[in-house]
């Protein structure tokens, strides 16, 4: 068996948190139509349950993301520019998720939910680009 080092653990924890944050949003978005059919209480209950794992995962993503940047060091201007793009997408994803969770109209929930999901998926893609 190959050895496991700290870098492997760091990347594993980051990818696991990304799986929860991004994958959970995709899964919840797919379930919303069925949940609406069960009534508003079911949709709210699912959203509340998801938030209990999503926000801790987002915090882990932020912490391991900082750890990743520190571990990788300066990789040149193209890397830095791509990293800035990823950071902007992370902020958009987090802020739009926060607004989505507090939205009072269905249209605001739809817009901010879509923005959250799309920016989270884009962040995942840019992260893969950075990993090279």
C-alpha positions as CSV (number, residue, x, y, z in Angstrom):
1,X,0.0,0.0,0.0
2,X,1.2,3.5,-0.7
3,X,1.9,5.8,2.2
4,X,-0.4,8.6,3.2
5,X,1.2,12.0,3.9
6,X,-0.2,15.2,5.3
7,X,-0.7,16.6,1.8
8,X,-2.9,13.7,0.9
9,X,-5.0,14.3,4.0
10,X,-5.3,18.0,3.3
11,X,-6.5,17.4,-0.2
12,X,-8.9,14.7,0.9
13,X,-10.5,16.9,3.5
14,X,-10.8,19.7,1.0
15,X,-12.4,17.5,-1.7
16,X,-14.7,15.9,0.9
17,X,-15.9,19.3,2.0
18,X,-16.4,20.4,-1.7
19,X,-18.4,17.2,-2.3
20,X,-20.7,18.1,0.6
21,X,-21.0,21.8,-0.4
22,X,-21.4,21.3,-4.2
23,X,-22.9,17.9,-4.4
24,X,-25.4,18.7,-1.6
25,X,-26.6,21.7,-3.5
26,X,-27.1,19.7,-6.7
27,X,-28.9,17.0,-4.8
28,X,-31.2,19.4,-3.0
29,X,-32.0,21.3,-6.2
30,X,-33.0,18.0,-7.8
31,X,-35.3,17.2,-4.8
32,X,-37.0,20.6,-4.5
33,X,-39.8,19.8,-7.0
34,X,-40.7,16.6,-5.1
35,X,-40.4,18.4,-1.8
36,X,-42.7,21.2,-2.9
37,X,-45.3,18.5,-3.7
38,X,-45.1,17.3,-0.1
39,X,-45.7,20.9,1.2
40,X,-43.7,23.9,2.3
41,X,-42.8,22.3,5.6
42,X,-40.9,19.5,3.8
43,X,-38.9,21.9,1.7
44,X,-38.0,24.0,4.7
45,X,-37.1,20.9,6.8
46,X,-34.8,19.6,4.0
47,X,-33.1,23.0,3.6
48,X,-32.6,23.3,7.3
49,X,-31.1,19.8,7.5
50,X,-28.8,20.6,4.6
51,X,-27.6,23.8,6.2
52,X,-26.4,21.9,9.2
53,X,-23.9,20.1,7.1
54,X,-23.4,22.6,4.3
55,X,-22.1,25.5,6.4
56,X,-19.6,23.5,8.4
57,X,-18.4,22.0,5.0
58,X,-18.1,25.6,3.7
59,X,-16.0,26.5,6.7
60,X,-13.8,23.5,6.2
61,X,-13.4,24.5,2.5
62,X,-12.2,28.0,3.6
63,X,-9.7,26.6,6.1
64,X,-8.3,23.9,3.9
65,X,-8.3,26.4,1.0
66,X,-6.0,28.7,3.0
67,X,-3.9,25.7,3.9
68,X,-3.7,24.7,0.2
69,X,-2.5,28.1,-0.8
70,X,0.1,28.2,2.0
71,X,1.3,24.7,1.1
72,X,1.6,25.4,-2.6
73,X,3.4,28.8,-2.3
74,X,3.8,31.2,-5.2
75,X,3.2,29.5,-8.5
76,X,3.5,32.5,-10.8
77,X,1.1,35.1,-12.2
78,X,-1.2,32.7,-14.1
79,X,-1.7,30.7,-10.9
80,X,-2.3,33.9,-8.9
81,X,-4.9,35.2,-11.4
82,X,-6.7,31.8,-11.4
83,X,-6.6,31.8,-7.6
84,X,-8.1,35.3,-7.5
85,X,-10.9,34.0,-9.8
86,X,-11.5,31.1,-7.5
87,X,-11.6,33.3,-4.4
88,X,-14.2,35.6,-6.1
89,X,-16.3,32.6,-6.9
90,X,-16.0,31.3,-3.3
91,X,-17.3,34.7,-2.1
92,X,-20.2,34.7,-4.6
93,X,-21.1,31.1,-3.6
94,X,-21.1,31.8,0.1
95,X,-22.8,35.2,0.0
96,X,-25.5,34.0,-2.4
97,X,-26.1,30.9,-0.3
98,X,-26.5,33.1,2.8
99,X,-29.0,35.4,0.9
100,X,-30.8,32.4,-0.6
101,X,-31.3,30.9,2.9
102,X,-32.9,34.2,4.1
103,X,-34.9,35.0,0.9
104,X,-38.6,35.5,1.4
105,X,-39.9,35.3,-2.1
106,X,-39.8,32.3,-4.4
107,X,-38.2,34.3,-7.2
108,X,-35.3,35.5,-4.9
109,X,-34.8,31.9,-3.6
110,X,-34.7,30.7,-7.3
111,X,-32.2,33.4,-8.4
112,X,-29.9,33.1,-5.4
113,X,-30.2,29.4,-5.3
114,X,-29.1,29.2,-9.0
115,X,-26.3,31.7,-8.4
116,X,-25.1,29.7,-5.4
117,X,-25.1,26.4,-7.4
118,X,-23.5,27.8,-10.5
119,X,-20.8,29.7,-8.6
120,X,-20.1,26.6,-6.5
121,X,-19.7,24.4,-9.7
122,X,-17.5,27.1,-11.3
123,X,-15.4,27.2,-8.1
124,X,-15.0,23.4,-8.3
125,X,-13.9,23.6,-11.9
126,X,-11.4,26.4,-11.2
127,X,-10.1,24.4,-8.3
128,X,-9.4,21.5,-10.6
129,X,-7.6,23.9,-13.0
130,X,-5.4,25.1,-10.1
131,X,-4.6,21.5,-9.0
132,X,-3.3,21.0,-12.6
